[in-house]
Amino acid sequence: MDTVNPTIHIFNSSDELFLAAANDFKNRADHYIKKKGKFIVALSGGNTPKAFFAILASMKNIPWPDIIFFFCDERYVSSDSLDNNYCMANLFLFSKVAINPKNIYRISTNFLDPEESVLEYEKTLNEFRKNSDEHLFDVVYLGLGENAHTASLMPGSDIVKYYANQTISHEHDPLVAALFVFELNMYRITLTPTALKNSDAIIFLVVGQDKEKAVQAVLKDPYDPVCYPAQLFQDVNGKITWYLDEAAATMIDKKG
């Protein structure tokens, strides 16, 4: 597989990282809104984005009414659970700024069958894509788990095994999938690599020493996305940027 070295930024602290990421967010928002009247973002959940969201909520002159939000994945729990990615984003960001509620496209967890959620979000994305430019998202924000998963693309899962197969084209694959994570006894809904790569930029935000082995595996180890799913994004030309704090970057060559 042809891979392209990503852009890697390493910061002295997580505070510096999130401030830089927030300033970059504002610059991208200004650019895309000036260019086409809207800024289309896909957010991830987990603990890492909380500080990022808090800084964004405190910043001035971000054109919130013109920003459209989707989600990269969702835990299949009640929408008022703190484990729900939408709930967390709403608590730390949406409820604190002047966002148009119609511009927030959450992944519903109200269905008895998660596959119904998949079908609904797939329809939402496809309808939105009809009116989009050459890409679906302007920027996708991804995190990284200690096991090197990203979004809800879990090591050893069927969906990751499928996308690790380089002998077939994935261009026309579904945009959304459901999977059951046995370790967590939980269903999750995730955007597929087909959807996530349909972006002008992909930014990984990773902090903490507990992530150092995963960072090393994804960025430096031989290609094995079944074990390290975040490696599925190595073939995205010129789109990948990693924001790492010193703790997360301990095991990699800082010169990239």
N, C-alpha and C positions, 0 to 999 in steps of 0.2 A: 504494500500500500504506500502511495506517495503521501508523505506527511509534510506539513509546513510548520516551522517553529512558531509558536505563539509569542505574543508580546507579554512579557512578564514584568510586573511592577512589584517591588518588595518595599514594605514600609516598616518603620521602626516600631509602630504600635498599631493596634486595631483602630484606635481613634483616628490616627493619621490616614489609615486606609479608607475608613468610611467617609471621612471628610473629602478625600480626593475623589472617591466614587460618586459622592453627592454632587460635587462641582462638575464632574464629567457628565452626570445625568442632566444637570441644568443646561450645560453647553449643548448637549445633544437635543434636548427639548427645544431650545431656541433655534437650532439649526433646522430641524425637521418641520417645526411649525412655520418658520419663515419660508421654507421650501414648498410645503404642501398643505399647511394648515392644520396638521395634527402630528402627534408623536405617539407611536404604538409600542407598548412595553409588555413583556411577559415576565412575571415575577415568580420567584421560588419561595418556599416556606422554610421551616426550620428555625433555629435560634439565631443564626448569623444575621439575617436581614433586619432583625429588630433594631439594632443600633443604626443601621443604614436608613431605615424608615424614620427613626426619630430625628436624625439630622435633616433629612429631606423635609420633614414637617416643620422644622424650625427655620428653614431658609426662606428668604424673601425673593419676590419677583420670579418665581417659577410659574409658568402659565398653565396652572392645573386644569382649567376648563377645557383645554385643547389636548389633554393627554388621555389616552385610551389604555386601559389595563386588562390584560389576560393573565392566566395563571399557568405555570409550567406543570404543576401537578397538584394533587389534593389528597389528603388523608380522608378516608371514607368514614367520617365521624360527623356528628351534628354540627351545623353551621355556627352554633354558639359555644362550641368547645374550643378551648385555647389550643388544642392540637390541630384545629382546622386552620389551614393556611389563609383562607379568606378572613376568618375571624381575627387572626393575628395582624394581618395587613390593615384591616379596618380599625383595630384598636390602636395601632401605633402610627398609622398614616392617614387612611381615608377619612376617618372621623375628625381629623385635625386640620384639614385643608379644604379648599373650595373646589372639590372634584364634582363633576356632574355624575350622579349615580348611574345614569344611563351609559356612561363610559366605562363602567366596571363590569367585566364579563367573568363572573365567578363560576366555578365548576360546582354544579348542584350535587348535594349528597342526600337528597330527599327521596330518592327512589329506593324501592326494596331491592332491586337488582342493579348492581353497579354498571352493568352493561347498558342499561337505559341512560345512565349519566354519560357514558361514552358516546352513545348515539346523539344525545342532545348537544354535547359540546362539539362533536364532529360537525354537526349541522351548523352550529353557530360560527365555527371557524370557516367553513366552506362558504357560507353566505357572506361573511365579512371579507373573505379573500376575493370574491367577485369584484369588489369595489376597491381593492388595494392596488398598489403599484407593483413593481417587480418582485417585492418580497412581502411576506405576511407580517413580520414584526420589524421594527426598527432596531430594537435591542432586546436580547434575552438575558436575564440574570439567572445564573445557576450557582448552586452551592456544591459542596463536596462532602460526602459522608466519610466516616472513618474507614468504611469498607470500600471506598472509591466509587460509590454510587452517586449519581446526579439526577435531578428531578426525582422520579420514582423508578428509575432504571436500575434494578437491583442485580448484583452479581449472581450469575447462574440462572437467571430467570429466562423463561421461554422467549420473551420479547427481546432481551439482550442477545441471546443466542441467534435469533433470527437476523437482527441487524448486524451482528458480527460476521455474517456470511457475505463475503465480498464478491461472490460469483453471480449475484443477482442484483438488478437495479431496484432501489427502494424509492425512486422518485415519485411513484404514484401510490405509495402505501398509505394506509389510514393515518390520520393526524393525531388520534387519541386512542389510548388502550387502557384496559383495566388489568390489574394483577393482584393476586393474594400473596402477601408477605408473611410467610409462616412464622418467621422469627418474631414478628410483631403481632401475629394473629389479627391481621387487619388487611382489608382491601385498600388499594390505592388506585387513583386515576392519574395517568401521566400523558403528557404530550409525547409523541414518538420522536425519534431523531429526525424523521422526515419533516415534521412540523418545526422543531427547534432549530434545525439548520436553515429553515426558510426565513432567515433574519439577516439584516444588514450587519449585525454585530452580536457576538456572544461574549458575555463577561462573567467570569468565575470570581466570586468573592469568598475567600477562604481564610479563616483565622484560627489560631490556637495550635499548640504543640501536639494535641491529639490528632491533628490532621497531617502531621509531617510525613508519616509513612505512606499515606494515600497520595499526597502530592508527589512524593518521590516515585511511586509506582506509576502514576498516570503520566508524568512528564518525562521520566527517565528510563523506565523499565521497558523491555520488549513488548510489542503490541499484543495484548491479550485482553480484549474488552469483555469477554465473558467473566473474567475475574475482576477487571477494572473498567466498569462501564463508561466512565468519563472519557476513556480513550476513544470512544466512538466519534468524538468530535475533533480528532486530530487531522482529519482530511478537509477541514473547512478553510479554504484559502483566505488568508489575510483577515479573518473575522474574529479570531479568538484572542481575548486579553485575560490575563490572570492578575488579580489583585491579591497579594499574599502579605501577611504580616511576617515579621522575623521568625516568630515561633513556628508558623506553618512551613516556612521556607528553609528550615534548618538543614534538611538533608539534600538540598539541590544546589547545584552550582549557581551562584547568584548572577553570573554573567550569562545564564540561560543557554 
